[in-house]
Amino acid sequence: MKTIACTEFRKRASAMLDWVEKGGTVRVLRHGQAVAKVIPDESARRSPAWKTARPRLVVSGGSLSRAILEERGARP
């Protein structure tokens, strides 16, 4: 966790938000007293839906891709 004064946070806000985006935490002080804690958003930590594991589609019988290729080859 980084601790930074309010005036310094205002000057370096972009860099501090980059730090938080990477998983860091920033505590902001005003007159030596903690006034804010900037933490990563919970939804930002979740991986995209396309990266999550899904159940595999299992088809009995022959390969679907093979059947499609055979059908394409049968056309004139």
Summary of the structure (lengths in Angstrom):
residues: 76
radius of gyration: 26.3
end to end distance: 68.0
largest distance: 81.9
contacts: 129
relative contact order: 0.13
helix: 43%
strand: 20%
